[in-house]
Amino acid sequence: MAGTYTLKADPLLHRNEDTGYCIGWRYKYKFEKGALDGEMTYGEAKKKAAELQAKEPDKVFFPEIIRE
């Protein structure tokens, strides 16, 4: 049986003040991925992802829409 997700933000329009985002990550060379806890705006998530990317070069960090 298939389920449905409700997105907390608009997937086609990314404004800095839009809420409903978290930070997703994945390894560059391994098959692991995840998401950090906490809800924030797109601008905050983008800035935090850039900071984390500088600290951990073996991972890729990105703003991700929270699905419920």
PDB file of N, CA, C and O in Angstrom, chain B, residues numbered from 101:
ATOM      1  N   MET B 101       0.838  -1.166   0.000  1.00  0.00           N
ATOM      2  CA  MET B 101       0.000   0.000   0.000  1.00  0.00           C
ATOM      3  C   MET B 101       0.888   1.235   0.000  1.00  0.00           C
ATOM      4  O   MET B 101       1.796   1.345   0.824  1.00  0.00           O
ATOM      5  N   ALA B 102       0.641   2.144  -0.894  1.00  0.00           N
ATOM      6  CA  ALA B 102       1.450   3.350  -1.025  1.00  0.00           C
ATOM      7  C   ALA B 102       0.970   4.435  -0.074  1.00  0.00           C
ATOM      8  O   ALA B 102      -0.231   4.593   0.148  1.00  0.00           O
ATOM      9  N   GLY B 103       1.901   5.169   0.478  1.00  0.00           N
ATOM     10  CA  GLY B 103       1.578   6.280   1.367  1.00  0.00           C
ATOM     11  C   GLY B 103       1.785   7.601   0.650  1.00  0.00           C
ATOM     12  O   GLY B 103       2.339   7.643  -0.448  1.00  0.00           O
ATOM     13  N   THR B 104       1.348   8.654   1.263  1.00  0.00           N
ATOM     14  CA  THR B 104       1.544   9.974   0.688  1.00  0.00           C
ATOM     15  C   THR B 104       2.308  10.842   1.677  1.00  0.00           C
ATOM     16  O   THR B 104       2.166  10.692   2.891  1.00  0.00           O
ATOM     17  N   TYR B 105       3.104  11.733   1.157  1.00  0.00           N
ATOM     18  CA  TYR B 105       3.857  12.682   1.959  1.00  0.00           C
ATOM     19  C   TYR B 105       3.248  14.062   1.814  1.00  0.00           C
ATOM     20  O   TYR B 105       2.707  14.404   0.762  1.00  0.00           O
ATOM     21  N   THR B 106       3.336  14.847   2.866  1.00  0.00           N
ATOM     22  CA  THR B 106       2.973  16.250   2.815  1.00  0.00           C
ATOM     23  C   THR B 106       4.257  17.049   2.970  1.00  0.00           C
ATOM     24  O   THR B 106       4.984  16.871   3.948  1.00  0.00           O
ATOM     25  N   LEU B 107       4.540  17.917   2.026  1.00  0.00           N
ATOM     26  CA  LEU B 107       5.749  18.725   2.084  1.00  0.00           C
ATOM     27  C   LEU B 107       5.478  19.995   2.882  1.00  0.00           C
ATOM     28  O   LEU B 107       4.389  20.565   2.800  1.00  0.00           O
ATOM     29  N   LYS B 108       6.468  20.437   3.651  1.00  0.00           N
ATOM     30  CA  LYS B 108       6.307  21.627   4.476  1.00  0.00           C
ATOM     31  C   LYS B 108       6.655  22.905   3.729  1.00  0.00           C
ATOM     32  O   LYS B 108       6.450  23.995   4.262  1.00  0.00           O
ATOM     33  N   ALA B 109       7.178  22.805   2.507  1.00  0.00           N
ATOM     34  CA  ALA B 109       7.570  23.978   1.729  1.00  0.00           C
ATOM     35  C   ALA B 109       7.279  23.721   0.255  1.00  0.00           C
ATOM     36  O   ALA B 109       6.998  22.593  -0.149  1.00  0.00           O
ATOM     37  N   ASP B 110       7.351  24.772  -0.530  1.00  0.00           N
ATOM     38  CA  ASP B 110       7.133  24.670  -1.972  1.00  0.00           C
ATOM     39  C   ASP B 110       8.399  24.112  -2.629  1.00  0.00           C
ATOM     40  O   ASP B 110       9.459  24.726  -2.510  1.00  0.00           O
ATOM     41  N   PRO B 111       8.322  22.977  -3.313  1.00  0.00           N
ATOM     42  CA  PRO B 111       9.526  22.384  -3.889  1.00  0.00           C
ATOM     43  C   PRO B 111      10.060  23.115  -5.131  1.00  0.00           C
ATOM     44  O   PRO B 111      11.191  22.862  -5.547  1.00  0.00           O
ATOM     45  N   LEU B 112       9.282  23.998  -5.716  1.00  0.00           N
ATOM     46  CA  LEU B 112       9.717  24.681  -6.932  1.00  0.00           C
ATOM     47  C   LEU B 112      10.257  26.080  -6.680  1.00  0.00           C
ATOM     48  O   LEU B 112      10.957  26.622  -7.535  1.00  0.00           O
ATOM     49  N   LEU B 113       9.962  26.673  -5.550  1.00  0.00           N
ATOM     50  CA  LEU B 113      10.371  28.046  -5.264  1.00  0.00           C
ATOM     51  C   LEU B 113      11.103  28.074  -3.928  1.00  0.00           C
ATOM     52  O   LEU B 113      10.527  27.724  -2.899  1.00  0.00           O
ATOM     53  N   HIS B 114      12.355  28.481  -3.936  1.00  0.00           N
ATOM     54  CA  HIS B 114      13.165  28.506  -2.723  1.00  0.00           C
ATOM     55  C   HIS B 114      13.488  29.945  -2.355  1.00  0.00           C
ATOM     56  O   HIS B 114      14.441  30.519  -2.882  1.00  0.00           O
ATOM     57  N   ARG B 115      12.713  30.531  -1.466  1.00  0.00           N
ATOM     58  CA  ARG B 115      12.989  31.869  -0.950  1.00  0.00           C
ATOM     59  C   ARG B 115      13.683  31.728   0.394  1.00  0.00           C
ATOM     60  O   ARG B 115      13.431  30.765   1.119  1.00  0.00           O
ATOM     61  N   ASN B 116      14.545  32.660   0.737  1.00  0.00           N
ATOM     62  CA  ASN B 116      15.316  32.573   1.980  1.00  0.00           C
ATOM     63  C   ASN B 116      14.445  32.559   3.221  1.00  0.00           C
ATOM     64  O   ASN B 116      14.848  31.983   4.231  1.00  0.00           O
ATOM     65  N   GLU B 117      13.266  33.169   3.189  1.00  0.00           N
ATOM     66  CA  GLU B 117      12.407  33.256   4.367  1.00  0.00           C
ATOM     67  C   GLU B 117      11.422  32.084   4.481  1.00  0.00           C
ATOM     68  O   GLU B 117      10.670  32.029   5.453  1.00  0.00           O
ATOM     69  N   ASP B 118      11.399  31.161   3.537  1.00  0.00           N
ATOM     70  CA  ASP B 118      10.488  30.013   3.594  1.00  0.00           C
ATOM     71  C   ASP B 118      10.907  29.039   4.690  1.00  0.00           C
ATOM     72  O   ASP B 118      12.086  28.705   4.806  1.00  0.00           O
ATOM     73  N   THR B 119       9.954  28.587   5.488  1.00  0.00           N
ATOM     74  CA  THR B 119      10.236  27.628   6.550  1.00  0.00           C
ATOM     75  C   THR B 119       9.962  26.209   6.068  1.00  0.00           C
ATOM     76  O   THR B 119       9.409  26.011   4.987  1.00  0.00           O
ATOM     77  N   GLY B 120      10.350  25.229   6.870  1.00  0.00           N
ATOM     78  CA  GLY B 120      10.082  23.826   6.539  1.00  0.00           C
ATOM     79  C   GLY B 120      11.274  23.092   5.972  1.00  0.00           C
ATOM     80  O   GLY B 120      11.097  22.108   5.254  1.00  0.00           O
ATOM     81  N   TYR B 121      12.499  23.541   6.273  1.00  0.00           N
ATOM     82  CA  TYR B 121      13.706  22.914   5.745  1.00  0.00           C
ATOM     83  C   TYR B 121      14.562  22.361   6.872  1.00  0.00           C
ATOM     84  O   TYR B 121      14.535  22.873   7.991  1.00  0.00           O
ATOM     85  N   CYS B 122      15.314  21.323   6.575  1.00  0.00           N
ATOM     86  CA  CYS B 122      16.342  20.800   7.461  1.00  0.00           C
ATOM     87  C   CYS B 122      17.606  20.633   6.611  1.00  0.00           C
ATOM     88  O   CYS B 122      17.608  20.968   5.426  1.00  0.00           O
ATOM     89  N   ILE B 123      18.661  20.123   7.208  1.00  0.00           N
ATOM     90  CA  ILE B 123      19.903  19.921   6.466  1.00  0.00           C
ATOM     91  C   ILE B 123      20.066  18.430   6.187  1.00  0.00           C
ATOM     92  O   ILE B 123      20.114  17.617   7.111  1.00  0.00           O
ATOM     93  N   GLY B 124      20.150  18.087   4.929  1.00  0.00           N
ATOM     94  CA  GLY B 124      20.408  16.718   4.516  1.00  0.00           C
ATOM     95  C   GLY B 124      21.890  16.543   4.231  1.00  0.00           C
ATOM     96  O   GLY B 124      22.581  17.509   3.907  1.00  0.00           O
ATOM     97  N   TRP B 125      22.378  15.324   4.349  1.00  0.00           N
ATOM     98  CA  TRP B 125      23.781  15.051   4.054  1.00  0.00           C
ATOM     99  C   TRP B 125      23.922  13.671   3.433  1.00  0.00           C
ATOM    100  O   TRP B 125      23.057  12.807   3.579  1.00  0.00           O
ATOM    101  N   ARG B 126      25.029  13.491   2.741  1.00  0.00           N
ATOM    102  CA  ARG B 126      25.400  12.183   2.223  1.00  0.00           C
ATOM    103  C   ARG B 126      26.908  12.160   2.056  1.00  0.00           C
ATOM    104  O   ARG B 126      27.541  13.198   1.857  1.00  0.00           O
ATOM    105  N   TYR B 127      27.478  10.959   2.139  1.00  0.00           N
ATOM    106  CA  TYR B 127      28.905  10.800   1.908  1.00  0.00           C
ATOM    107  C   TYR B 127      29.182  10.857   0.414  1.00  0.00           C
ATOM    108  O   TYR B 127      28.342  10.469  -0.397  1.00  0.00           O
ATOM    109  N   LYS B 128      30.360  11.340   0.057  1.00  0.00           N
ATOM    110  CA  LYS B 128      30.730  11.408  -1.352  1.00  0.00           C
ATOM    111  C   LYS B 128      31.071  10.026  -1.918  1.00  0.00           C
ATOM    112  O   LYS B 128      30.810   9.753  -3.089  1.00  0.00           O
ATOM    113  N   TYR B 129      31.649   9.161  -1.092  1.00  0.00           N
ATOM    114  CA  TYR B 129      32.145   7.883  -1.608  1.00  0.00           C
ATOM    115  C   TYR B 129      31.538   6.668  -0.925  1.00  0.00           C
ATOM    116  O   TYR B 129      31.942   5.545  -1.229  1.00  0.00           O
ATOM    117  N   LYS B 130      30.599   6.840  -0.030  1.00  0.00           N
ATOM    118  CA  LYS B 130      29.934   5.731   0.644  1.00  0.00           C
ATOM    119  C   LYS B 130      28.443   5.799   0.339  1.00  0.00           C
ATOM    120  O   LYS B 130      27.952   6.822  -0.137  1.00  0.00           O
ATOM    121  N   PHE B 131      27.741   4.744   0.605  1.00  0.00           N
ATOM    122  CA  PHE B 131      26.301   4.713   0.373  1.00  0.00           C
ATOM    123  C   PHE B 131      25.546   4.975   1.669  1.00  0.00           C
ATOM    124  O   PHE B 131      24.752   4.145   2.110  1.00  0.00           O
ATOM    125  N   GLU B 132      25.794   6.122   2.274  1.00  0.00           N
ATOM    126  CA  GLU B 132      25.101   6.527   3.490  1.00  0.00           C
ATOM    127  C   GLU B 132      24.559   7.933   3.302  1.00  0.00           C
ATOM    128  O   GLU B 132      25.184   8.778   2.661  1.00  0.00           O
ATOM    129  N   LYS B 133      23.377   8.171   3.875  1.00  0.00           N
ATOM    130  CA  LYS B 133      22.802   9.502   3.835  1.00  0.00           C
ATOM    131  C   LYS B 133      21.944   9.697   5.069  1.00  0.00           C
ATOM    132  O   LYS B 133      21.619   8.736   5.766  1.00  0.00           O
ATOM    133  N   GLY B 134      21.581  10.926   5.336  1.00  0.00           N
ATOM    134  CA  GLY B 134      20.764  11.219   6.504  1.00  0.00           C
ATOM    135  C   GLY B 134      20.344  12.672   6.508  1.00  0.00           C
ATOM    136  O   GLY B 134      20.554  13.405   5.542  1.00  0.00           O
ATOM    137  N   ALA B 135      19.747  13.072   7.616  1.00  0.00           N
ATOM    138  CA  ALA B 135      19.308  14.453   7.780  1.00  0.00           C
ATOM    139  C   ALA B 135      19.503  14.850   9.234  1.00  0.00           C
ATOM    140  O   ALA B 135      19.325  14.032  10.137  1.00  0.00           O
ATOM    141  N   LEU B 136      19.864  16.092   9.455  1.00  0.00           N
ATOM    142  CA  LEU B 136      20.030  16.614  10.802  1.00  0.00           C
ATOM    143  C   LEU B 136      18.675  17.061  11.338  1.00  0.00           C
ATOM    144  O   LEU B 136      17.807  17.490  10.577  1.00  0.00           O
ATOM    145  N   ASP B 137      18.504  16.957  12.630  1.00  0.00           N
ATOM    146  CA  ASP B 137      17.248  17.360  13.259  1.00  0.00           C
ATOM    147  C   ASP B 137      17.125  18.881  13.305  1.00  0.00           C
ATOM    148  O   ASP B 137      18.123  19.601  13.302  1.00  0.00           O
ATOM    149  N   GLY B 138      15.895  19.347  13.346  1.00  0.00           N
ATOM    150  CA  GLY B 138      15.632  20.767  13.478  1.00  0.00           C
ATOM    151  C   GLY B 138      15.013  21.351  12.227  1.00  0.00           C
ATOM    152  O   GLY B 138      15.380  20.994  11.108  1.00  0.00           O
ATOM    153  N   GLU B 139      14.072  22.252  12.431  1.00  0.00           N
ATOM    154  CA  GLU B 139      13.418  22.930  11.322  1.00  0.00           C
ATOM    155  C   GLU B 139      13.926  24.366  11.259  1.00  0.00           C
ATOM    156  O   GLU B 139      14.054  25.028  12.288  1.00  0.00           O
ATOM    157  N   MET B 140      14.215  24.850  10.045  1.00  0.00           N
ATOM    158  CA  MET B 140      14.724  26.205   9.864  1.00  0.00           C
ATOM    159  C   MET B 140      14.276  26.753   8.523  1.00  0.00           C
ATOM    160  O   MET B 140      13.637  26.049   7.741  1.00  0.00           O
ATOM    161  N   THR B 141      14.606  27.990   8.260  1.00  0.00           N
ATOM    162  CA  THR B 141      14.264  28.592   6.976  1.00  0.00           C
ATOM    163  C   THR B 141      15.283  28.129   5.927  1.00  0.00           C
ATOM    164  O   THR B 141      16.327  27.569   6.261  1.00  0.00           O
ATOM    165  N   TYR B 142      14.958  28.373   4.667  1.00  0.00           N
ATOM    166  CA  TYR B 142      15.850  27.965   3.583  1.00  0.00           C
ATOM    167  C   TYR B 142      17.183  28.701   3.665  1.00  0.00           C
ATOM    168  O   TYR B 142      18.237  28.099   3.459  1.00  0.00           O
ATOM    169  N   GLY B 143      17.144  29.997   3.964  1.00  0.00           N
ATOM    170  CA  GLY B 143      18.375  30.793   4.071  1.00  0.00           C
ATOM    171  C   GLY B 143      19.274  30.290   5.189  1.00  0.00           C
ATOM    172  O   GLY B 143      20.486  30.182   5.007  1.00  0.00           O
ATOM    173  N   GLU B 144      18.690  29.981   6.350  1.00  0.00           N
ATOM    174  CA  GLU B 144      19.468  29.452   7.472  1.00  0.00           C
ATOM    175  C   GLU B 144      20.061  28.094   7.130  1.00  0.00           C
ATOM    176  O   GLU B 144      21.223  27.824   7.435  1.00  0.00           O
ATOM    177  N   ALA B 145      19.263  27.239   6.497  1.00  0.00           N
ATOM    178  CA  ALA B 145      19.731  25.893   6.137  1.00  0.00           C
ATOM    179  C   ALA B 145      20.864  25.960   5.112  1.00  0.00           C
ATOM    180  O   ALA B 145      21.821  25.190   5.194  1.00  0.00           O
ATOM    181  N   LYS B 146      20.761  26.863   4.164  1.00  0.00           N
ATOM    182  CA  LYS B 146      21.798  27.003   3.141  1.00  0.00           C
ATOM    183  C   LYS B 146      23.109  27.488   3.762  1.00  0.00           C
ATOM    184  O   LYS B 146      24.183  26.999   3.411  1.00  0.00           O
ATOM    185  N   LYS B 147      23.019  28.443   4.679  1.00  0.00           N
ATOM    186  CA  LYS B 147      24.203  28.971   5.342  1.00  0.00           C
ATOM    187  C   LYS B 147      24.853  27.909   6.235  1.00  0.00           C
ATOM    188  O   LYS B 147      26.073  27.743   6.215  1.00  0.00           O
ATOM    189  N   LYS B 148      24.042  27.195   7.014  1.00  0.00           N
ATOM    190  CA  LYS B 148      24.556  26.154   7.907  1.00  0.00           C
ATOM    191  C   LYS B 148      25.170  25.006   7.105  1.00  0.00           C
ATOM    192  O   LYS B 148      26.181  24.438   7.518  1.00  0.00           O
ATOM    193  N   ALA B 149      24.570  24.659   5.965  1.00  0.00           N
ATOM    194  CA  ALA B 149      25.103  23.592   5.119  1.00  0.00           C
ATOM    195  C   ALA B 149      26.483  23.974   4.581  1.00  0.00           C
ATOM    196  O   ALA B 149      27.369  23.124   4.496  1.00  0.00           O
ATOM    197  N   ALA B 150      26.672  25.232   4.221  1.00  0.00           N
ATOM    198  CA  ALA B 150      27.978  25.679   3.738  1.00  0.00           C
ATOM    199  C   ALA B 150      29.030  25.611   4.849  1.00  0.00           C
ATOM    200  O   ALA B 150      30.179  25.253   4.590  1.00  0.00           O
ATOM    201  N   GLU B 151      28.643  25.954   6.087  1.00  0.00           N
ATOM    202  CA  GLU B 151      29.565  25.869   7.218  1.00  0.00           C
ATOM    203  C   GLU B 151      29.960  24.417   7.493  1.00  0.00           C
ATOM    204  O   GLU B 151      31.135  24.123   7.714  1.00  0.00           O
ATOM    205  N   LEU B 152      28.982  23.514   7.480  1.00  0.00           N
ATOM    206  CA  LEU B 152      29.266  22.100   7.725  1.00  0.00           C
ATOM    207  C   LEU B 152      30.114  21.492   6.613  1.00  0.00           C
ATOM    208  O   LEU B 152      30.960  20.636   6.871  1.00  0.00           O
ATOM    209  N   GLN B 153      29.888  21.932   5.377  1.00  0.00           N
ATOM    210  CA  GLN B 153      30.655  21.432   4.233  1.00  0.00           C
ATOM    211  C   GLN B 153      32.126  21.793   4.386  1.00  0.00           C
ATOM    212  O   GLN B 153      32.995  20.997   4.029  1.00  0.00           O
ATOM    213  N   ALA B 154      32.420  22.980   4.914  1.00  0.00           N
ATOM    214  CA  ALA B 154      33.809  23.398   5.108  1.00  0.00           C
ATOM    215  C   ALA B 154      34.486  22.567   6.195  1.00  0.00           C
ATOM    216  O   ALA B 154      35.689  22.319   6.122  1.00  0.00           O
ATOM    217  N   LYS B 155      33.720  22.129   7.210  1.00  0.00           N
ATOM    218  CA  LYS B 155      34.282  21.349   8.316  1.00  0.00           C
ATOM    219  C   LYS B 155      34.466  19.875   7.962  1.00  0.00           C
ATOM    220  O   LYS B 155      35.413  19.243   8.429  1.00  0.00           O
ATOM    221  N   GLU B 156      33.576  19.326   7.148  1.00  0.00           N
ATOM    222  CA  GLU B 156      33.622  17.900   6.812  1.00  0.00           C
ATOM    223  C   GLU B 156      33.645  17.728   5.288  1.00  0.00           C
ATOM    224  O   GLU B 156      32.586  17.596   4.673  1.00  0.00           O
ATOM    225  N   PRO B 157      34.818  17.728   4.678  1.00  0.00           N
ATOM    226  CA  PRO B 157      34.897  17.659   3.207  1.00  0.00           C
ATOM    227  C   PRO B 157      34.518  16.306   2.606  1.00  0.00           C
ATOM    228  O   PRO B 157      34.314  16.219   1.395  1.00  0.00           O
ATOM    229  N   ASP B 158      34.416  15.241   3.420  1.00  0.00           N
ATOM    230  CA  ASP B 158      34.047  13.938   2.867  1.00  0.00           C
ATOM    231  C   ASP B 158      32.539  13.767   2.731  1.00  0.00           C
ATOM    232  O   ASP B 158      32.082  12.743   2.223  1.00  0.00           O
ATOM    233  N   LYS B 159      31.757  14.753   3.175  1.00  0.00           N
ATOM    234  CA  LYS B 159      30.300  14.714   3.060  1.00  0.00           C
ATOM    235  C   LYS B 159      29.801  15.887   2.215  1.00  0.00           C
ATOM    236  O   LYS B 159      30.511  16.875   2.023  1.00  0.00           O
ATOM    237  N   VAL B 160      28.580  15.763   1.719  1.00  0.00           N
ATOM    238  CA  VAL B 160      27.904  16.839   1.005  1.00  0.00           C
ATOM    239  C   VAL B 160      26.681  17.214   1.827  1.00  0.00           C
ATOM    240  O   VAL B 160      25.881  16.347   2.177  1.00  0.00           O
ATOM    241  N   PHE B 161      26.528  18.500   2.140  1.00  0.00           N
ATOM    242  CA  PHE B 161      25.404  19.003   2.915  1.00  0.00           C
ATOM    243  C   PHE B 161      24.535  19.891   2.027  1.00  0.00           C
ATOM    244  O   PHE B 161      25.050  20.609   1.170  1.00  0.00           O
ATOM    245  N   PHE B 162      23.208  19.841   2.233  1.00  0.00           N
ATOM    246  CA  PHE B 162      22.302  20.606   1.391  1.00  0.00           C
ATOM    247  C   PHE B 162      20.981  20.865   2.142  1.00  0.00           C
ATOM    248  O   PHE B 162      20.601  20.078   3.008  1.00  0.00           O
ATOM    249  N   PRO B 163      20.288  21.958   1.813  1.00  0.00           N
ATOM    250  CA  PRO B 163      18.962  22.197   2.392  1.00  0.00           C
ATOM    251  C   PRO B 163      17.976  21.191   1.813  1.00  0.00           C
ATOM    252  O   PRO B 163      17.974  20.936   0.609  1.00  0.00           O
ATOM    253  N   GLU B 164      17.143  20.624   2.670  1.00  0.00           N
ATOM    254  CA  GLU B 164      16.201  19.590   2.255  1.00  0.00           C
ATOM    255  C   GLU B 164      14.814  19.904   2.840  1.00  0.00           C
ATOM    256  O   GLU B 164      14.700  20.305   3.999  1.00  0.00           O
ATOM    257  N   ILE B 165      13.786  19.721   2.044  1.00  0.00           N
ATOM    258  CA  ILE B 165      12.411  19.953   2.502  1.00  0.00           C
ATOM    259  C   ILE B 165      11.999  18.845   3.457  1.00  0.00           C
ATOM    260  O   ILE B 165      12.257  17.668   3.204  1.00  0.00           O
ATOM    261  N   ILE B 166      11.363  19.224   4.549  1.00  0.00           N
ATOM    262  CA  ILE B 166      10.886  18.251   5.520  1.00  0.00           C
ATOM    263  C   ILE B 166       9.590  17.634   4.999  1.00  0.00           C
ATOM    264  O   ILE B 166       8.671  18.347   4.596  1.00  0.00           O
ATOM    265  N   ARG B 167       9.525  16.302   5.013  1.00  0.00           N
ATOM    266  CA  ARG B 167       8.332  15.570   4.584  1.00  0.00           C
ATOM    267  C   ARG B 167       7.652  14.990   5.804  1.00  0.00           C
ATOM    268  O   ARG B 167       8.313  14.474   6.705  1.00  0.00           O
ATOM    269  N   GLU B 168       6.345  15.071   5.837  1.00  0.00           N
ATOM    270  CA  GLU B 168       5.578  14.490   6.939  1.00  0.00           C
ATOM    271  C   GLU B 168       4.683  13.396   6.433  1.00  0.00           C
ATOM    272  O   GLU B 168       3.955  12.784   7.214  1.00  0.00           O
TER     273      GLU B 168
END
